[in-house]
Amino acid sequence: MKNITITLPEDVARWLRVKAAEDDRSVSRWICELLERTRRREDDYEVAMKRYLARKPRKIDWPEGRRPTREELYDRSGLR
């Protein structure tokens, strides 16, 4: 583990102490878990993006061999 020092406005520090206490954690543990969740989310996003971009493009087979019109694509009959 590595110790770091951060500077926070008094109101933010007060809020942080309350949030950590509500979760029955120290401020240090609360911040550590927050940062770990954020890092996992970013890592998951990177993996998903790379997987998506690695896929080969595929041709869309349009029904009856024609592309739909703008009106057909954006038809919102339920909203009229």
C-alpha positions in Angstrom: 0.0 0.0 0.0 1.1 3.5 -0.7 0.1 6.5 1.4 -0.9 9.8 -0.4 -2.1 13.1 0.9 -5.0 15.0 -0.6 -6.4 18.5 0.1 -10.2 18.9 0.2 -12.5 21.8 1.0 -13.8 21.5 4.6 -17.4 20.8 3.4 -16.3 18.0 1.1 -14.1 16.5 3.9 -17.1 16.5 6.2 -19.3 14.9 3.7 -16.6 12.2 3.0 -16.2 11.4 6.7 -20.0 11.0 7.0 -20.3 8.8 3.9 -17.4 6.6 5.0 -19.0 6.2 8.5 -22.3 5.3 7.0 -20.6 2.5 5.1 -18.7 1.5 8.2 -15.4 2.2 6.6 -12.4 4.5 7.1 -12.1 7.5 4.7 -9.0 5.8 3.2 -10.9 2.5 2.6 -13.9 4.3 1.1 -11.8 6.3 -1.3 -9.8 3.2 -2.2 -12.9 1.3 -3.1 -14.3 4.2 -5.1 -11.1 4.4 -7.1 -11.0 0.6 -7.7 -14.6 0.6 -9.0 -13.8 3.5 -11.3 -10.7 1.7 -12.6 -12.7 -1.5 -13.2 -15.4 0.4 -15.1 -12.8 2.0 -17.3 -11.0 -1.3 -17.9 -14.3 -3.0 -18.8 -15.1 -0.2 -21.2 -11.7 -0.5 -22.9 -12.1 -4.3 -23.3 -15.6 -3.9 -24.8 -14.5 -1.1 -27.2 -11.5 -3.2 -28.4 -13.7 -6.3 -28.9 -16.3 -4.2 -30.8 -13.7 -2.5 -33.0 -12.0 -5.9 -33.7 -15.2 -7.2 -35.4 -15.3 -7.3 -39.1 -17.9 -5.1 -40.8 -20.8 -7.0 -42.2 -23.2 -6.2 -45.0 -26.8 -5.4 -44.0 -29.3 -7.4 -46.0 -32.2 -5.0 -46.5 -35.7 -6.5 -46.8 -36.8 -6.7 -50.4 -33.3 -5.4 -51.5 -34.1 -1.8 -50.7 -33.2 0.6 -47.9 -36.0 2.0 -45.8 -36.9 5.6 -46.2 -36.3 8.2 -43.5 -40.1 8.2 -42.8 -40.1 4.4 -42.3 -37.0 4.6 -40.0 -38.4 7.3 -37.8 -42.1 6.3 -37.9 -43.4 6.8 -34.4 -47.1 5.8 -34.9 -47.5 5.3 -31.1 -46.6 8.9 -30.5 -49.1 10.4 -32.9 
